[in-house]
Amino acid sequence: MKTLEDYKAALLNQPSPHLREKLLGQAEADGYDAWALAEMAGVCAELWA
């Protein structure tokens, strides 16, 4: 299982919004809670801003 930091780095390096959504879905499937997913989504929001 990837760490939270692994996911955040992957999200920062992923240019495709569709693939970022898949990464968030995989993190959820790996058992990350809502707080961790929100933190990861925050990384995505920074990219979209």
N, C-alpha and C positions, 0 to 999 in steps of 0.2 A: 504494500500500500504506500502511496506517495504521502509525503508530509504536506502540511499546509503551505510551507514555503516552496515546495516543489510545484504545487498547483499554482501558487501566485506567480512564480517565475514563468511557468508555461503559459499562463494567461497573458502576461505582459509581452511574451514573444509570439503570440498568436494573432496574426492580422485579420483573420476571418471571424466575424461575429458568430457565424453558425458553429464553427469549431470551438469557440469560447463557450457557447451554450452547452456543447457536448462535454467539454471538460468539467463544467459545473455539475452536469448530470452525473458524470463519473464520480466526482467528489461526493455527491449525495449518496450514490450507490456504495461508495466505500465507507459510509457511515458518519461522515462529517455532519455536525449539528447545524441548526439554523444560524447560529452566531458565526461559525466558520464560513458557511456559505455566503453570508452577508459580507464578511470581510473580503472573500474572494470576489464577490460581485462589485465591491467597492473598487477593487483593482480594475475591473472592466469599466466601471463608470469613469475612472480617471482617463482611460484610453479614449472613451467616446466623447469626453468633454472638449 
